[in-house]
Amino acid sequence: MNLGTLQFLGRFFAMALVSALLHEFGHCLFYWLQGVPAAMSLVKEYPLRDITDLQYAIGSAGGPASSIVQVFVGGMVVQGSHPHSGLRKWALAFVLANVCYLIVRSVIVLLSGGGGELTAVASLVGVPLGFLVALLLLISIGALSWVLTTARVHVTWRLSDSVPRLHRRHPEPRPETLLAPISYDRDRRRQALQPAPLNRRGQP
């Protein structure tokens, strides 16, 4: 693992922390807009009084909405920044952290069979949970693809760095082959520096 990989992982985990805070802030914001007092931690929001099912569903929609907005805002920062600037690297890590969060959260809901904020949002908008999860995955992956494509970021995996080479190496050139052009050039230089032979009259 080289230094560039470690720097990328550091930016990714730092932006994952920021995106998690903004996700929970989105929940609180939707509660505040309804006049419901709420507090938040790193992983959860807390309404500070009893709420109805409708208020809970609206508050639950604030988290995924916040994450989707973060993806598109980060994508616009990536496009507007210099290709080799540090801001662009941080923005790419920010987009990737949000997309990974949305994908992991959607997969957890599918494996658990429902429950949580996405189930409440699906009942609020009147669509099946599977349709909402599929739509969220489509938006997440599509947004990530849009950011990487428009920003001309190419993700590659060099297999030769991790798999031993099985093909036969080309034979190395012999030392005399490498020194032959040098010897030839020296001979030509010596001939150019030597005086021309004189004829019978003493003239070159």
N, C-alpha and C positions, 0 to 999 in steps of 0.2 A: 504494500500500500504506500503510494508516494505522497508527497506533501500536498499536491493539488487535490487528491481524494480526501485527505484529512480536512483541508480547508472547506471543501464542499460539504462534507458531513457536518462540520461545525456550523456553517451557515444554515444548513437544512434544519438542524435541531433547534437552533436559535429562532428561526422563523416559525417552526412548528409551535414553539412556546407562545410567540406573539399571536399567531393565528388562532390558537386555542383561547387566548384571552379575548380576542376580538369576537370569536364565535359566541362565547358566553355573554359578552357585552351586547351582542345582537339580541339574545334572549331578553336581557334586562331592558333594552331599549323598547322592544315591543310590549313589554309589561308596563313600562313607564308611560307609553303612549295611550294605554288604556286606563291610566290613573291608578295602577296597581304598584305599590312599592315593592322593590325587589333588590336583592343583593347577589353577588356572584363570587365564585372561587375560580380556581384554575380549570376545574373539570365540571362545574355544575352551577346553575342559577337557582336562587331561592326566593320565591314569592313570600313576602313578609305578612301576608294575611290570607284568609280563605278566599279561593277563587272558584269561578264556575268552569265547566268543561270548555265553554267557548273561549274564555280568557286564557285557559291553559293551552288550547290549540293555537291561538294567535301568538302567544308567547313562545310556543315551541317552534313556530315558523321563523322566528327571528334568527335562530342559529344557522340553519341551512342557507337562509337568504344572505346573512352576513358572509358566510364562506364563499358563496357564489360571487358576491360583489367583490370580495377580496381577490378572487382569481382574475376577474376582468380588470380591476384596478392595477394589479401587479403586471398583467399582460401589457397594459398601456404604458406602464413605466419601462418595461423591457423594450418596447418598440421605440420609445422616445429617448432612450439613453444611448450613450456611445457604446459600440460593440465591445470594447475592451475596458469599460469602466467598472469600478467596484459596485456602483449602484445597480448595474444590470445583473451582476452575479447575485447580489442580495435579492433583487426582484424575482429572478428565476427560482431561487430557493424558496421564496415566499409563495409563488404560484404552485410549485411542486408540493410544498407542505400542505396547502389547502386542498389540492386535488387528492393527495393521498388520504387526507382525513375524510373527505367525502366518500371516497371509494371504500375505505375500511369500514366506515359507519354504515354504508349501504349493505355491504356484505354481511356485517354482523346482524343487521335487521333481517336479512333473508334467511340466515342460518338459524336465528332464534325464533323465526315465525311471527315476528311482529312485536309491538310494544315500544314504548318510548316516544320520542318527539315526532318521528316520521309517521307513526301510526296516527297520532293526533292531527298532524297536518293533512294526512290522506282523508281522514274523516271530515276535516274542515272544508276541504275543497271538493269533497264528494267523488273521489276517484279510488280505485283499488290500490292497495299498498304496493303490489308488484309493479303496477304502472308508474307510481310515483318514484319508486326506487330505480326502475329502468330509466326514467326520464332524468333523474339526478345523475346516474352514471353516464348517460349520454352527454349531458351538459358538461360534466367534469372532464371526461376524456376529450370531447370536442373542443373545449376551451384550452386544454393543454396542447392539443395538436395545433390549434390556431396560433397559440403563442410561439411554439417551437418553429412552426412553418414560416410565419411572418417575420420572426426575428432571425431566421436562417440559422437556427441552432440544429446541428446534426448530431444525433446520438448514435455512436458506433461502439462496437465491441470487437477488439482485436484479439482473435483467437490465438494468434501466434505468441502472445505474451503469457498465456496461461497454459498452453498445451505444448509439450516438448516437440521439437521438430523431428519428423520422421524421414524427411527426404534427405538425400545424400548431398553433402555440401560440395560446392565446386572446388576443384583442386586449386590450391594457391599457386601463383606463378613462381617459377624458380628464381633464385637470386640473379643468375646470369641474364635472365630475360629482363629483369627490372633495370639492371645496370647497363644493358646494351645500348639504349638510346643515349645515356649519359656519356659512355665511352665514345660513341659515334660523334656526338657534339664536340667533345674535347679534341678529337682528331681533326675535325674541320676547323676549329679555332686555331690549332697549332699550325695547320697548313696556311691559314690566312695570315698569320704573324711571320712566317718564314719569308725571307727575301726571295724574289723570283730569280731563277738561274740566269747567268749572263751568257750572251752569245760570244762568238769569236771576236767581235768588235768591242766587247766590253760593255754592251748595252743590254738592258733587260729585255 
